[in-house]
Amino acid sequence: MIKKMVCIECPNGCVLEADTDSKPIRITGNLCPKGIKYAASEIENPERMLTSSVLTEGLALKMVPVRTDRPIPKKDLFRAMEEVKKIRLRKAVAVGDVIIEDLLGLGVKLVATRESL
């Protein structure tokens, strides 16, 4: 089976074709080595950075933007968002402050990306 995708690892935006019928996966269309790694990851274990906002109570900002410190498995994004929706910040935070130390037990931190002062 051939799966087509656009590589997002560099500005080239190569249109990749990954043959998933064979092992190892055969990847074509890449202009740089990053395309091979990207396509293999997308087929075997796709991951995404989670970016969102959390609600505040009693602070100047109504919401504070947050993100994970590294990508999480794509299959866990909706579960992670359910956890993020439960958060209510009641004290000021700075950029980089950890909001959740271990999101969903994945070893990933949820950090603030804006001050709430």
Secondary structure, DSSP 8 states (H G I E B T S, - for coil): -EEEEE--SSTT--EEEEE-SSSS-EEE--SSTHHHHHHHHHHH--EE--EEEEEESSSSSSEEEEEESS-EEGGGHHHHHHHHHT-EE-S---TT-EEESSGGGSS--EEESS---
